[in-house]
């Protein structure tokens, strides 16, 4: 049954609403902050200076987050490489230990 076959029947969406709710919350916070900045009793010069400072602070924060993200990616790549190497070593060791069992199995099946 697809979505078009449910006439007159209410079905809630199976999609998660957490991500949508979080995005709407962040949009609301941004709009509220912008409205608060614009509604304060300041002169145009003070408001522009305040907006410029907040913009610069936000840009610094974004740069810091970008640097941290790059560091996390680098650490993750190193960890993945080590895990791959360990897995390869483990697989080689397991292959060597299983070889005698495989030989014995083949001998039994040849008879």
KEMI-614141 format. One line per 8 residues: for each residue x, y, z of C-alpha. Coordinates in steps of 0.5 Angstrom, whole numbers, plus 2048, in hexadecimal, padded with zeros to 3 digits. Each point is the difference from the previous one (the first is absolute). Layout:
X,Y,Z  ...
REM end
This chain:
800,800,800  803,807,7FE  7FE,807,803  7FB,801,7FA  7FC,7FA,803  7FE,803,806  7FA,804,7FF  7FD,803,806
804,7FD,805  805,804,804  807,7FD,800  806,803,804  806,801,7FC  806,7FB,801  805,805,7FF  804,803,806
7FE,807,803  806,801,804  804,803,7FA  7FA,804,7FE  7FF,803,807  807,802,801  801,803,7F9  7F9,804,802
803,802,807  807,803,7FD  7FC,804,7FB  7FC,802,805  806,802,805  803,804,7FA  7FA,804,7FE  7FF,801,808
807,803,801  800,804,7F9  7F9,803,802  803,802,807  806,803,7FD  7FC,804,7FB  7FB,802,806  805,803,805
800,807,801  807,802,7FD  802,805,7FB  802,7FD,7F9  807,801,801  800,7FC,806  7FB,7FA,7FD  805,800,7FA
806,7FF,805  7FC,7FB,804  7FE,7FC,7FA  807,800,7FD  803,7FD,807  7FB,7FB,800  801,7FE,7F9  808,800,801
7FF,7FB,806  7FB,7FC,7FC  805,7FF,7FB  806,7FF,805  7FB,7FA,803  7FF,7FD,7F9  808,800,7FF  801,7FD,807
7FB,7FB,7FE  803,7FE,7F9  806,7FF,803  7FE,7FC,806  7FC,7FC,7FA  806,7FF,7FC  804,7FD,806  7FA,7FB,802
800,7FE,7F8  808,7FF,801  7FF,7FC,806  7FB,7FC,7FD  804,7FE,7FA  806,7FE,805  7FC,7FC,804  7FC,7FD,7FA
807,7FE,7FD  803,7FD,806  7F9,7FC,801  801,7FE,7F8  807,7FE,802  7FE,7FC,806  7FB,7FC,7FC  804,7FF,7FA
805,7FD,805  7FB,7FC,804  7FD,7FD,7F9  807,7FE,7FE  801,7FC,807  7F9,7FD,800  802,7FE,7F9  806,7FD,802
7FD,7FC,806  7FB,7FD,7FC  804,7FD,7FA  801,7FA,803  7F9,7FF,802  7FF,801,7F8  805,7FB,7FE  7FD,7FB,805
7F9,801,7FD  802,7FF,7F9  804,7FA,802  7F9,7FD,803  7FC,802,7FA  805,7FD,7FB  7FF,7F9,803
REM end
